[in-house]
């Protein structure tokens, strides 16, 4: 009996020692994880040409991320294949935190499953880090267009079936999907003109060679303000704060119309948790910087934030949602 009593008394003491050791070690482990920083310059891949929304948000964030992490960050544009060239390169990068990519809903969730064969698996071959921003799309026309609002543009398109065109930054991008959804809802037929990036499409619509663009709002905000394009409608359910007098597509006779683009910092598969979380913390710090945040909003972006799990959930959700839309619309990549 005394022997049993001694054994019973020793166990709590051993447990307490283990708990104390774990408690003392935990802050050290947390500090070790939080202390990760890039050891050399970082490459941030962008899958579209300069001038588009992905390029704009990347270049807005890069200086703040550089200051937060202590290494230069080079934004490298690799346009083509609806953004998937950069996404594929990013998915094949070493998982050491020195090559990441700023991706979009189309490049990382929508387009790859449509390609034959798919260049990468959208859930297995990439690591969501943090949501950078979301933007509405805006329907714009050249100032020479006879359309003064969305209703008059649709009437013009119906009067000239197949004669008008619209631009996008690639097949099955959000710009393409939004325009196809509008054509389907309005019963009009137009010609799709895909470009390697939004910047090229902007030049064409400014020159009057493109009849309509439904594109990222930050891309066209300076041109709307200068009067070099005419805005017809925005694509989210509610009006946007930058142009409160501009109606939405839903208000213009197409109830339920909703389209936007998100931008997400993404890494390769196998990215260690400590590196992933350090990058997510850097993104959140940049987005909440009191100087940078107003600049991001003034450029037409809705700042993002959050953690990797939330980014991954958004990726899965929109992959499923747009797969259903594409199937219904019959869009294919040849």
PEURHU-V973155 format. One record per backbone hydrogen bond with DSSP energy under -0.5 kcal/mol. CO is the residue of the C=O (numbers start at 1). NH is the residue of the N-H. If there is no record, write none. Layout:
((CO	NH) (CO	NH))
//
This chain:
((1	5) (2	6) (3	7) (4	8) (5	9) (6	10) (7	11) (8	12) (9	13) (10	14) (11	15) (12	16) (13	17) (14	18) (15	19) (16	20) (17	21) (18	22) (19	23) (20	24) (21	25) (22	26) (23	27) (24	28) (25	29) (26	30) (27	31) (28	32) (29	33) (30	34) (31	35) (33	36) (42	44) (42	74) (43	45) (43	100) (44	76) (45	102) (46	78) (47	80) (49	52) (52	56) (53	57) (54	58) (55	59) (56	60) (57	61) (58	62) (59	63) (61	65) (62	66) (63	67) (64	68) (65	69) (66	70) (66	71) (72	42) (72	74) (73	75) (74	44) (74	76) (75	77) (76	46) (78	86) (80	83) (80	85) (81	84) (83	87) (84	88) (85	89) (86	90) (87	91) (88	92) (90	93) (91	269) (94	96) (95	272) (98	43) (100	45) (101	103) (101	266) (102	47) (103	264) (104	108) (105	109) (105	110) (106	110) (106	111) (111	114) (111	115) (112	115) (115	117) (120	122) (121	125) (126	128) (127	267) (130	265) (131	305) (132	304) (133	263) (134	302) (135	261) (136	217) (137	235) (138	140) (138	215) (139	232) (139	233) (140	213) (141	230) (142	145) (149	153) (150	154) (151	155) (152	156) (153	157) (154	158) (155	159) (156	160) (158	161) (160	163) (160	164) (164	191) (165	212) (166	193) (167	214) (168	195) (170	173) (173	177) (174	178) (175	179) (176	180) (177	181) (178	182) (179	183) (180	184) (181	185) (182	186) (183	187) (183	188) (189	162) (191	166) (192	194) (193	168) (196	49) (196	80) (197	200) (197	201) (198	202) (199	203) (200	204) (201	205) (202	206) (203	207) (204	209) (204	210) (205	208) (212	167) (213	140) (213	215) (215	138) (216	219) (216	220) (217	221) (218	222) (220	224) (221	225) (222	226) (223	227) (223	228) (223	229) (228	143) (229	231) (230	141) (232	150) (233	139) (234	249) (235	259) (240	243) (241	244) (243	246) (245	247) (247	234) (248	252) (249	254) (250	253) (254	257) (259	137) (261	135) (262	105) (263	132) (263	133) (264	103) (264	266) (265	129) (265	130) (266	101) (267	127) (268	271) (272	276) (273	277) (274	278) (275	279) (276	280) (277	281) (278	282) (279	283) (280	284) (281	285) (282	286) (283	287) (284	288) (286	289) (289	293) (291	295) (292	296) (293	297) (294	298) (295	299) (296	301) (297	300) (301	303) (302	134) (305	131) (307	311) (308	312) (309	313) (310	314) (311	315) (312	316) (313	317) (314	318) (315	319) (316	320) (317	321) (318	322) (319	323) (320	324) (321	325) (322	326) (323	327) (324	328) (325	329) (326	330) (326	331) (332	334))
//
